Amino acid sequence: MGLHGNLSDIADTHGGALYESYIHPLTILSTLPSADVGAMLMLMMFGFDFCVIALIGIILLIGIVKKNGIMMVDFAIAAQRDLPDCRQLLITHF
């Protein structure tokens, strides 16, 4: 039994080429520190202690922010791909 296929097949099966760009995962990951800092500031502002329950809440918040970032990037990529060229729109409609 041998291994066959090219690198793009291997990357597709392992999910390595989800966005085909290195900037989109960095965009998603850049939202996580602000969520963490915001949660910590709110804990301090309202006088709550940093306990296990707060840590679980921050971990859940980070998961939600990450999922929201993935959905926003996917929507932006789909919208950019589906939009026709602006020049073509002007030529066909005017």
Gaussian input, Z-matrix of N, CA and C with variables (Angstrom, degrees):
# hf/3-21g

backbone

0 1
 N
 C     1     B1
 C     2     B2     1     A1
 N     3     B3     2     A2     1     D1
 C     4     B4     3     A3     2     D2
 C     5     B5     4     A4     3     D3
 N     6     B6     5     A5     4     D4
 C     7     B7     6     A6     5     D5
 C     8     B8     7     A7     6     D6
 N     9     B9     8     A8     7     D7
 C    10    B10     9     A9     8     D8
 C    11    B11    10    A10     9     D9
 N    12    B12    11    A11    10    D10
 C    13    B13    12    A12    11    D11
 C    14    B14    13    A13    12    D12
 N    15    B15    14    A14    13    D13
 C    16    B16    15    A15    14    D14
 C    17    B17    16    A16    15    D15
 N    18    B18    17    A17    16    D16
 C    19    B19    18    A18    17    D17
 C    20    B20    19    A19    18    D18
 N    21    B21    20    A20    19    D19
 C    22    B22    21    A21    20    D20
 C    23    B23    22    A22    21    D21
 N    24    B24    23    A23    22    D22
 C    25    B25    24    A24    23    D23
 C    26    B26    25    A25    24    D24
 N    27    B27    26    A26    25    D25
 C    28    B28    27    A27    26    D26
 C    29    B29    28    A28    27    D27
 N    30    B30    29    A29    28    D28
 C    31    B31    30    A30    29    D29
 C    32    B32    31    A31    30    D30
 N    33    B33    32    A32    31    D31
 C    34    B34    33    A33    32    D32
 C    35    B35    34    A34    33    D33
 N    36    B36    35    A35    34    D34
 C    37    B37    36    A36    35    D35
 C    38    B38    37    A37    36    D36
 N    39    B39    38    A38    37    D37
 C    40    B40    39    A39    38    D38
 C    41    B41    40    A40    39    D39
 N    42    B42    41    A41    40    D40
 C    43    B43    42    A42    41    D41
 C    44    B44    43    A43    42    D42
 N    45    B45    44    A44    43    D43
 C    46    B46    45    A45    44    D44
 C    47    B47    46    A46    45    D45
 N    48    B48    47    A47    46    D46
 C    49    B49    48    A48    47    D47
 C    50    B50    49    A49    48    D48
 N    51    B51    50    A50    49    D49
 C    52    B52    51    A51    50    D50
 C    53    B53    52    A52    51    D51
 N    54    B54    53    A53    52    D52
 C    55    B55    54    A54    53    D53
 C    56    B56    55    A55    54    D54
 N    57    B57    56    A56    55    D55
 C    58    B58    57    A57    56    D56
 C    59    B59    58    A58    57    D57
 N    60    B60    59    A59    58    D58
 C    61    B61    60    A60    59    D59
 C    62    B62    61    A61    60    D60
 N    63    B63    62    A62    61    D61
 C    64    B64    63    A63    62    D62
 C    65    B65    64    A64    63    D63
 N    66    B66    65    A65    64    D64
 C    67    B67    66    A66    65    D65
 C    68    B68    67    A67    66    D66
 N    69    B69    68    A68    67    D67
 C    70    B70    69    A69    68    D68
 C    71    B71    70    A70    69    D69
 N    72    B72    71    A71    70    D70
 C    73    B73    72    A72    71    D71
 C    74    B74    73    A73    72    D72
 N    75    B75    74    A74    73    D73
 C    76    B76    75    A75    74    D74
 C    77    B77    76    A76    75    D75
 N    78    B78    77    A77    76    D76
 C    79    B79    78    A78    77    D77
 C    80    B80    79    A79    78    D78
 N    81    B81    80    A80    79    D79
 C    82    B82    81    A81    80    D80
 C    83    B83    82    A82    81    D81
 N    84    B84    83    A83    82    D82
 C    85    B85    84    A84    83    D83
 C    86    B86    85    A85    84    D84
 N    87    B87    86    A86    85    D85
 C    88    B88    87    A87    86    D86
 C    89    B89    88    A88    87    D87
 N    90    B90    89    A89    88    D88
 C    91    B91    90    A90    89    D89
 C    92    B92    91    A91    90    D90
 N    93    B93    92    A92    91    D91
 C    94    B94    93    A93    92    D92
 C    95    B95    94    A94    93    D93
 N    96    B96    95    A95    94    D94
 C    97    B97    96    A96    95    D95
 C    98    B98    97    A97    96    D96
 N    99    B99    98    A98    97    D97
 C   100   B100    99    A99    98    D98
 C   101   B101   100   A100    99    D99
 N   102   B102   101   A101   100   D100
 C   103   B103   102   A102   101   D101
 C   104   B104   103   A103   102   D102
 N   105   B105   104   A104   103   D103
 C   106   B106   105   A105   104   D104
 C   107   B107   106   A106   105   D105
 N   108   B108   107   A107   106   D106
 C   109   B109   108   A108   107   D107
 C   110   B110   109   A109   108   D108
 N   111   B111   110   A110   109   D109
 C   112   B112   111   A111   110   D110
 C   113   B113   112   A112   111   D111
 N   114   B114   113   A113   112   D112
 C   115   B115   114   A114   113   D113
 C   116   B116   115   A115   114   D114
 N   117   B117   116   A116   115   D115
 C   118   B118   117   A117   116   D116
 C   119   B119   118   A118   117   D117
 N   120   B120   119   A119   118   D118
 C   121   B121   120   A120   119   D119
 C   122   B122   121   A121   120   D120
 N   123   B123   122   A122   121   D121
 C   124   B124   123   A123   122   D122
 C   125   B125   124   A124   123   D123
 N   126   B126   125   A125   124   D124
 C   127   B127   126   A126   125   D125
 C   128   B128   127   A127   126   D126
 N   129   B129   128   A128   127   D127
 C   130   B130   129   A129   128   D128
 C   131   B131   130   A130   129   D129
 N   132   B132   131   A131   130   D130
 C   133   B133   132   A132   131   D131
 C   134   B134   133   A133   132   D132
 N   135   B135   134   A134   133   D133
 C   136   B136   135   A135   134   D134
 C   137   B137   136   A136   135   D135
 N   138   B138   137   A137   136   D136
 C   139   B139   138   A138   137   D137
 C   140   B140   139   A139   138   D138
 N   141   B141   140   A140   139   D139
 C   142   B142   141   A141   140   D140
 C   143   B143   142   A142   141   D141
 N   144   B144   143   A143   142   D142
 C   145   B145   144   A144   143   D143
 C   146   B146   145   A145   144   D144
 N   147   B147   146   A146   145   D145
 C   148   B148   147   A147   146   D146
 C   149   B149   148   A148   147   D147
 N   150   B150   149   A149   148   D148
 C   151   B151   150   A150   149   D149
 C   152   B152   151   A151   150   D150
 N   153   B153   152   A152   151   D151
 C   154   B154   153   A153   152   D152
 C   155   B155   154   A154   153   D153
 N   156   B156   155   A155   154   D154
 C   157   B157   156   A156   155   D155
 C   158   B158   157   A157   156   D156
 N   159   B159   158   A158   157   D157
 C   160   B160   159   A159   158   D158
 C   161   B161   160   A160   159   D159
 N   162   B162   161   A161   160   D160
 C   163   B163   162   A162   161   D161
 C   164   B164   163   A163   162   D162
 N   165   B165   164   A164   163   D163
 C   166   B166   165   A165   164   D164
 C   167   B167   166   A166   165   D165
 N   168   B168   167   A167   166   D166
 C   169   B169   168   A168   167   D167
 C   170   B170   169   A169   168   D168
 N   171   B171   170   A170   169   D169
 C   172   B172   171   A171   170   D170
 C   173   B173   172   A172   171   D171
 N   174   B174   173   A173   172   D172
 C   175   B175   174   A174   173   D173
 C   176   B176   175   A175   174   D174
 N   177   B177   176   A176   175   D175
 C   178   B178   177   A177   176   D176
 C   179   B179   178   A178   177   D177
 N   180   B180   179   A179   178   D178
 C   181   B181   180   A180   179   D179
 C   182   B182   181   A181   180   D180
 N   183   B183   182   A182   181   D181
 C   184   B184   183   A183   182   D182
 C   185   B185   184   A184   183   D183
 N   186   B186   185   A185   184   D184
 C   187   B187   186   A186   185   D185
 C   188   B188   187   A187   186   D186
 N   189   B189   188   A188   187   D187
 C   190   B190   189   A189   188   D188
 C   191   B191   190   A190   189   D189
 N   192   B192   191   A191   190   D190
 C   193   B193   192   A192   191   D191
 C   194   B194   193   A193   192   D192
 N   195   B195   194   A194   193   D193
 C   196   B196   195   A195   194   D194
 C   197   B197   196   A196   195   D195
 N   198   B198   197   A197   196   D196
 C   199   B199   198   A198   197   D197
 C   200   B200   199   A199   198   D198
 N   201   B201   200   A200   199   D199
 C   202   B202   201   A201   200   D200
 C   203   B203   202   A202   201   D201
 N   204   B204   203   A203   202   D202
 C   205   B205   204   A204   203   D203
 C   206   B206   205   A205   204   D204
 N   207   B207   206   A206   205   D205
 C   208   B208   207   A207   206   D206
 C   209   B209   208   A208   207   D207
 N   210   B210   209   A209   208   D208
 C   211   B211   210   A210   209   D209
 C   212   B212   211   A211   210   D210
 N   213   B213   212   A212   211   D211
 C   214   B214   213   A213   212   D212
 C   215   B215   214   A214   213   D213
 N   216   B216   215   A215   214   D214
 C   217   B217   216   A216   215   D215
 C   218   B218   217   A217   216   D216
 N   219   B219   218   A218   217   D217
 C   220   B220   219   A219   218   D218
 C   221   B221   220   A220   219   D219
 N   222   B222   221   A221   220   D220
 C   223   B223   222   A222   221   D221
 C   224   B224   223   A223   222   D222
 N   225   B225   224   A224   223   D223
 C   226   B226   225   A225   224   D224
 C   227   B227   226   A226   225   D225
 N   228   B228   227   A227   226   D226
 C   229   B229   228   A228   227   D227
 C   230   B230   229   A229   228   D228
 N   231   B231   230   A230   229   D229
 C   232   B232   231   A231   230   D230
 C   233   B233   232   A232   231   D231
 N   234   B234   233   A233   232   D232
 C   235   B235   234   A234   233   D233
 C   236   B236   235   A235   234   D234
 N   237   B237   236   A236   235   D235
 C   238   B238   237   A237   236   D236
 C   239   B239   238   A238   237   D237
 N   240   B240   239   A239   238   D238
 C   241   B241   240   A240   239   D239
 C   242   B242   241   A241   240   D240
 N   243   B243   242   A242   241   D241
 C   244   B244   243   A243   242   D242
 C   245   B245   244   A244   243   D243
 N   246   B246   245   A245   244   D244
 C   247   B247   246   A246   245   D245
 C   248   B248   247   A247   246   D246
 N   249   B249   248   A248   247   D247
 C   250   B250   249   A249   248   D248
 C   251   B251   250   A250   249   D249
 N   252   B252   251   A251   250   D250
 C   253   B253   252   A252   251   D251
 C   254   B254   253   A253   252   D252
 N   255   B255   254   A254   253   D253
 C   256   B256   255   A255   254   D254
 C   257   B257   256   A256   255   D255
 N   258   B258   257   A257   256   D256
 C   259   B259   258   A258   257   D257
 C   260   B260   259   A259   258   D258
 N   261   B261   260   A260   259   D259
 C   262   B262   261   A261   260   D260
 C   263   B263   262   A262   261   D261
 N   264   B264   263   A263   262   D262
 C   265   B265   264   A264   263   D263
 C   266   B266   265   A265   264   D264
 N   267   B267   266   A266   265   D265
 C   268   B268   267   A267   266   D266
 C   269   B269   268   A268   267   D267
 N   270   B270   269   A269   268   D268
 C   271   B271   270   A270   269   D269
 C   272   B272   271   A271   270   D270
 N   273   B273   272   A272   271   D271
 C   274   B274   273   A273   272   D272
 C   275   B275   274   A274   273   D273
 N   276   B276   275   A275   274   D274
 C   277   B277   276   A276   275   D275
 C   278   B278   277   A277   276   D276
 N   279   B279   278   A278   277   D277
 C   280   B280   279   A279   278   D278
 C   281   B281   280   A280   279   D279

   B1=1.4431
   B2=1.5236
   B3=1.3128
   B4=1.4565
   B5=1.5153
   B6=1.2837
   B7=1.4503
   B8=1.5178
   B9=1.3054
   B10=1.4543
   B11=1.5286
   B12=1.3004
   B13=1.4553
   B14=1.5151
   B15=1.3046
   B16=1.4539
   B17=1.5221
   B18=1.3090
   B19=1.4561
   B20=1.5248
   B21=1.3265
   B22=1.4630
   B23=1.5231
   B24=1.3432
   B25=1.4646
   B26=1.5187
   B27=1.3177
   B28=1.4625
   B29=1.5215
   B30=1.3179
   B31=1.4564
   B32=1.5252
   B33=1.3348
   B34=1.4557
   B35=1.5190
   B36=1.3187
   B37=1.4545
   B38=1.5175
   B39=1.3083
   B40=1.4544
   B41=1.5263
   B42=1.3056
   B43=1.4487
   B44=1.5172
   B45=1.3065
   B46=1.4518
   B47=1.5077
   B48=1.3086
   B49=1.4572
   B50=1.5240
   B51=1.3203
   B52=1.4570
   B53=1.5223
   B54=1.3185
   B55=1.4610
   B56=1.5124
   B57=1.3178
   B58=1.4584
   B59=1.5222
   B60=1.3210
   B61=1.4496
   B62=1.5288
   B63=1.3140
   B64=1.4614
   B65=1.5193
   B66=1.3148
   B67=1.4595
   B68=1.5316
   B69=1.3166
   B70=1.4666
   B71=1.5235
   B72=1.3341
   B73=1.4674
   B74=1.5268
   B75=1.3413
   B76=1.4608
   B77=1.5273
   B78=1.3202
   B79=1.4586
   B80=1.5169
   B81=1.3139
   B82=1.4639
   B83=1.5290
   B84=1.3128
   B85=1.4641
   B86=1.5231
   B87=1.3218
   B88=1.4645
   B89=1.5208
   B90=1.3248
   B91=1.4652
   B92=1.5256
   B93=1.3113
   B94=1.4620
   B95=1.5312
   B96=1.3309
   B97=1.4682
   B98=1.5245
   B99=1.3261
   B100=1.4637
   B101=1.5265
   B102=1.3301
   B103=1.4652
   B104=1.5215
   B105=1.3283
   B106=1.4605
   B107=1.5250
   B108=1.3136
   B109=1.4627
   B110=1.5269
   B111=1.3168
   B112=1.4631
   B113=1.5120
   B114=1.3155
   B115=1.4618
   B116=1.5295
   B117=1.3229
   B118=1.4672
   B119=1.5272
   B120=1.3319
   B121=1.4706
   B122=1.5268
   B123=1.3109
   B124=1.4621
   B125=1.5289
   B126=1.3194
   B127=1.4646
   B128=1.5296
   B129=1.3355
   B130=1.4641
   B131=1.5201
   B132=1.3356
   B133=1.4624
   B134=1.5286
   B135=1.3190
   B136=1.4518
   B137=1.5280
   B138=1.3224
   B139=1.4514
   B140=1.5169
   B141=1.3057
   B142=1.4560
   B143=1.5261
   B144=1.3125
   B145=1.4571
   B146=1.5182
   B147=1.3315
   B148=1.4589
   B149=1.5266
   B150=1.3231
   B151=1.4591
   B152=1.5277
   B153=1.3126
   B154=1.4603
   B155=1.5231
   B156=1.3137
   B157=1.4670
   B158=1.5319
   B159=1.3336
   B160=1.4682
   B161=1.5242
   B162=1.3223
   B163=1.4592
   B164=1.5251
   B165=1.3219
   B166=1.4688
   B167=1.5286
   B168=1.3223
   B169=1.4578
   B170=1.5158
   B171=1.3291
   B172=1.4687
   B173=1.5200
   B174=1.3300
   B175=1.4617
   B176=1.5273
   B177=1.3335
   B178=1.4737
   B179=1.5232
   B180=1.3293
   B181=1.4591
   B182=1.5253
   B183=1.3223
   B184=1.4654
   B185=1.5232
   B186=1.3389
   B187=1.4633
   B188=1.5124
   B189=1.3303
   B190=1.4652
   B191=1.5265
   B192=1.3286
   B193=1.4686
   B194=1.5256
   B195=1.3381
   B196=1.4694
   B197=1.5272
   B198=1.3220
   B199=1.4623
   B200=1.5307
   B201=1.3216
   B202=1.4622
   B203=1.5248
   B204=1.3226
   B205=1.4655
   B206=1.5187
   B207=1.3338
   B208=1.4661
   B209=1.5186
   B210=1.3242
   B211=1.4677
   B212=1.5176
   B213=1.3305
   B214=1.4593
   B215=1.5238
   B216=1.3295
   B217=1.4625
   B218=1.5237
   B219=1.3305
   B220=1.4642
   B221=1.5237
   B222=1.3297
   B223=1.4628
   B224=1.5283
   B225=1.3275
   B226=1.4615
   B227=1.5248
   B228=1.3213
   B229=1.4661
   B230=1.5198
   B231=1.3366
   B232=1.4628
   B233=1.5269
   B234=1.3278
   B235=1.4598
   B236=1.5268
   B237=1.3144
   B238=1.4600
   B239=1.5256
   B240=1.3113
   B241=1.4590
   B242=1.5361
   B243=1.3306
   B244=1.4602
   B245=1.5235
   B246=1.3279
   B247=1.4616
   B248=1.5233
   B249=1.3064
   B250=1.4673
   B251=1.5265
   B252=1.2858
   B253=1.4527
   B254=1.5266
   B255=1.3254
   B256=1.4697
   B257=1.5228
   B258=1.3147
   B259=1.4577
   B260=1.5318
   B261=1.3167
   B262=1.4642
   B263=1.5168
   B264=1.3236
   B265=1.4622
   B266=1.5206
   B267=1.3453
   B268=1.4579
   B269=1.5295
   B270=1.3114
   B271=1.4650
   B272=1.5114
   B273=1.3026
   B274=1.4598
   B275=1.5279
   B276=1.3224
   B277=1.4668
   B278=1.5193
   B279=1.3079
   B280=1.4739
   B281=1.4936
   A1=108.43
   A2=117.17
   A3=121.28
   A4=111.54
   A5=114.34
   A6=120.69
   A7=109.05
   A8=116.16
   A9=121.06
   A10=108.76
   A11=116.73
   A12=121.80
   A13=110.27
   A14=114.10
   A15=118.28
   A16=110.13
   A17=116.76
   A18=120.43
   A19=112.87
   A20=118.38
   A21=119.27
   A22=111.15
   A23=117.10
   A24=119.39
   A25=110.88
   A26=116.28
   A27=120.07
   A28=110.17
   A29=118.22
   A30=121.16
   A31=110.86
   A32=117.63
   A33=120.07
   A34=111.75
   A35=117.53
   A36=119.00
   A37=112.00
   A38=118.27
   A39=120.52
   A40=112.53
   A41=119.34
   A42=121.97
   A43=113.74
   A44=118.28
   A45=121.24
   A46=113.15
   A47=118.83
   A48=121.95
   A49=110.74
   A50=116.69
   A51=120.14
   A52=111.25
   A53=117.22
   A54=120.35
   A55=112.79
   A56=119.07
   A57=124.48
   A58=111.49
   A59=116.16
   A60=122.29
   A61=108.21
   A62=116.02
   A63=119.18
   A64=112.19
   A65=118.63
   A66=120.67
   A67=112.07
   A68=118.28
   A69=119.96
   A70=113.05
   A71=120.44
   A72=118.06
   A73=112.76
   A74=117.19
   A75=119.24
   A76=111.41
   A77=116.82
   A78=120.47
   A79=110.41
   A80=116.24
   A81=120.45
   A82=110.32
   A83=117.63
   A84=121.14
   A85=112.88
   A86=117.65
   A87=120.07
   A88=112.33
   A89=119.06
   A90=121.05
   A91=112.59
   A92=117.64
   A93=120.44
   A94=114.04
   A95=121.10
   A96=118.29
   A97=113.47
   A98=118.01
   A99=119.06
   A100=111.30
   A101=117.62
   A102=120.44
   A103=110.24
   A104=116.30
   A105=120.65
   A106=111.08
   A107=116.77
   A108=120.79
   A109=110.34
   A110=117.57
   A111=120.66
   A112=112.67
   A113=116.95
   A114=120.19
   A115=110.96
   A116=116.40
   A117=119.49
   A118=111.68
   A119=116.57
   A120=119.70
   A121=111.37
   A122=117.12
   A123=119.77
   A124=111.51
   A125=117.36
   A126=119.96
   A127=110.56
   A128=116.71
   A129=119.89
   A130=111.67
   A131=117.10
   A132=120.71
   A133=111.84
   A134=116.96
   A135=120.32
   A136=113.18
   A137=117.22
   A138=121.28
   A139=115.26
   A140=118.57
   A141=120.95
   A142=109.75
   A143=115.17
   A144=120.14
   A145=110.10
   A146=114.96
   A147=120.21
   A148=107.03
   A149=115.77
   A150=121.34
   A151=109.37
   A152=116.41
   A153=121.05
   A154=110.58
   A155=117.51
   A156=121.08
   A157=110.43
   A158=116.93
   A159=120.47
   A160=110.46
   A161=117.04
   A162=120.69
   A163=111.19
   A164=116.94
   A165=120.62
   A166=109.90
   A167=116.85
   A168=120.58
   A169=112.41
   A170=117.57
   A171=121.13
   A172=110.38
   A173=117.25
   A174=120.50
   A175=110.30
   A176=117.17
   A177=120.11
   A178=111.22
   A179=117.14
   A180=121.14
   A181=111.39
   A182=116.50
   A183=120.27
   A184=110.06
   A185=117.78
   A186=120.84
   A187=112.53
   A188=116.66
   A189=120.69
   A190=110.86
   A191=116.73
   A192=120.69
   A193=110.08
   A194=116.86
   A195=120.49
   A196=110.61
   A197=117.00
   A198=120.69
   A199=110.44
   A200=117.20
   A201=120.94
   A202=110.68
   A203=117.51
   A204=120.89
   A205=112.11
   A206=116.75
   A207=120.34
   A208=110.64
   A209=116.71
   A210=119.96
   A211=111.54
   A212=117.82
   A213=120.40
   A214=111.53
   A215=117.72
   A216=120.71
   A217=110.13
   A218=117.89
   A219=120.64
   A220=111.49
   A221=116.90
   A222=120.78
   A223=110.65
   A224=117.50
   A225=120.70
   A226=111.21
   A227=117.38
   A228=120.47
   A229=110.37
   A230=117.24
   A231=120.70
   A232=111.04
   A233=117.17
   A234=120.24
   A235=111.01
   A236=117.02
   A237=120.53
   A238=110.99
   A239=117.03
   A240=121.25
   A241=110.86
   A242=117.97
   A243=121.57
   A244=113.71
   A245=117.75
   A246=120.04
   A247=110.26
   A248=117.20
   A249=118.63
   A250=110.32
   A251=115.09
   A252=121.61
   A253=109.70
   A254=117.56
   A255=121.92
   A256=111.76
   A257=118.28
   A258=120.46
   A259=110.48
   A260=115.98
   A261=119.62
   A262=110.56
   A263=118.11
   A264=120.74
   A265=111.51
   A266=116.99
   A267=120.14
   A268=111.27
   A269=117.52
   A270=121.01
   A271=110.48
   A272=118.59
   A273=120.55
   A274=112.58
   A275=118.32
   A276=119.43
   A277=113.49
   A278=119.05
   A279=119.58
   A280=111.10
   D1=126.43
   D2=-177.31
   D3=-118.43
   D4=167.99
   D5=177.19
   D6=-97.78
   D7=128.31
   D8=-179.28
   D9=-128.75
   D10=157.58
   D11=177.20
   D12=122.35
   D13=168.07
   D14=178.79
   D15=-106.97
   D16=179.11
   D17=-174.82
   D18=-65.78
   D19=-33.24
   D20=179.73
   D21=-67.08
   D22=-35.26
   D23=176.08
   D24=-65.30
   D25=-40.71
   D26=-180.00
   D27=-67.02
   D28=-41.72
   D29=179.40
   D30=-66.05
   D31=-37.35
   D32=179.62
   D33=-67.73
   D34=-37.35
   D35=-179.02
   D36=-72.93
   D37=-26.73
   D38=179.96
   D39=-97.38
   D40=1.97
   D41=178.39
   D42=74.86
   D43=15.29
   D44=-177.41
   D45=-72.95
   D46=-23.19
   D47=-176.56
   D48=-113.01
   D49=44.80
   D50=-177.06
   D51=-64.07
   D52=-46.51
   D53=-178.74
   D54=-105.06
   D55=-8.25
   D56=-177.61
   D57=55.40
   D58=32.11
   D59=-179.51
   D60=-158.69
   D61=150.36
   D62=176.71
   D63=-90.34
   D64=-15.12
   D65=-175.57
   D66=-79.48
   D67=-32.14
   D68=-176.92
   D69=-67.26
   D70=-44.28
   D71=174.33
   D72=-63.17
   D73=-34.28
   D74=176.63
   D75=-67.45
   D76=-34.12
   D77=176.30
   D78=-63.22
   D79=-43.44
   D80=179.69
   D81=-66.00
   D82=-44.76
   D83=-178.68
   D84=-68.86
   D85=-24.05
   D86=-179.69
   D87=-70.56
   D88=-16.37
   D89=178.35
   D90=-81.04
   D91=-19.28
   D92=-173.84
   D93=-68.96
   D94=-42.06
   D95=179.25
   D96=-62.43
   D97=-35.79
   D98=179.82
   D99=-67.59
   D100=-33.72
   D101=176.29
   D102=-66.47
   D103=-40.67
   D104=-179.92
   D105=-66.61
   D106=-45.93
   D107=179.76
   D108=-64.32
   D109=-41.30
   D110=178.36
   D111=-62.98
   D112=-40.28
   D113=178.72
   D114=-66.40
   D115=-41.36
   D116=178.78
   D117=-66.26
   D118=-39.18
   D119=177.88
   D120=-64.79
   D121=-39.38
   D122=178.30
   D123=-66.94
   D124=-37.92
   D125=175.91
   D126=-61.48
   D127=-44.03
   D128=179.55
   D129=-69.65
   D130=-38.47
   D131=-176.92
   D132=-65.25
   D133=-39.46
   D134=-178.18
   D135=-93.73
   D136=2.93
   D137=173.11
   D138=78.37
   D139=22.18
   D140=178.24
   D141=-86.33
   D142=147.67
   D143=176.39
   D144=-79.68
   D145=154.59
   D146=175.44
   D147=-87.64
   D148=98.04
   D149=-177.36
   D150=-119.09
   D151=-172.88
   D152=-177.97
   D153=-64.24
   D154=-39.78
   D155=179.33
   D156=-62.93
   D157=-41.63
   D158=177.83
   D159=-65.01
   D160=-38.58
   D161=178.22
   D162=-64.59
   D163=-41.04
   D164=176.87
   D165=-63.31
   D166=-40.88
   D167=178.02
   D168=-63.78
   D169=-39.82
   D170=178.77
   D171=-67.33
   D172=-39.68
   D173=177.66
   D174=-63.57
   D175=-41.49
   D176=176.60
   D177=-64.60
   D178=-40.22
   D179=178.05
   D180=-61.72
   D181=-42.32
   D182=179.19
   D183=-63.51
   D184=-39.19
   D185=177.14
   D186=-63.54
   D187=-40.78
   D188=179.43
   D189=-68.00
   D190=-42.01
   D191=179.59
   D192=-64.03
   D193=-40.63
   D194=179.07
   D195=-64.11
   D196=-44.77
   D197=179.69
   D198=-64.05
   D199=-40.49
   D200=178.03
   D201=-63.73
   D202=-40.73
   D203=177.90
   D204=-63.83
   D205=-40.18
   D206=177.67
   D207=-63.29
   D208=-43.12
   D209=179.98
   D210=-65.98
   D211=-38.25
   D212=179.47
   D213=-67.69
   D214=-41.09
   D215=178.64
   D216=-66.56
   D217=-41.92
   D218=177.46
   D219=-61.47
   D220=-41.60
   D221=179.00
   D222=-65.04
   D223=-41.83
   D224=-179.72
   D225=-66.29
   D226=-39.90
   D227=178.52
   D228=-65.89
   D229=-42.64
   D230=179.44
   D231=-65.53
   D232=-41.02
   D233=179.52
   D234=-66.15
   D235=-39.32
   D236=179.20
   D237=-67.60
   D238=-36.77
   D239=-179.09
   D240=-72.90
   D241=-35.82
   D242=-175.46
   D243=-83.61
   D244=-19.93
   D245=-179.83
   D246=-73.60
   D247=131.32
   D248=175.40
   D249=-74.29
   D250=167.79
   D251=179.79
   D252=-64.27
   D253=138.58
   D254=-178.48
   D255=-61.91
   D256=-38.13
   D257=179.20
   D258=-64.74
   D259=-40.26
   D260=178.65
   D261=-64.58
   D262=-38.81
   D263=176.65
   D264=-62.27
   D265=-42.90
   D266=-179.99
   D267=-65.98
   D268=-39.12
   D269=-179.19
   D270=-67.53
   D271=-42.50
   D272=-174.58
   D273=-78.43
   D274=-27.34
   D275=-175.12
   D276=-101.41
   D277=-13.90
   D278=-178.19
   D279=-126.77

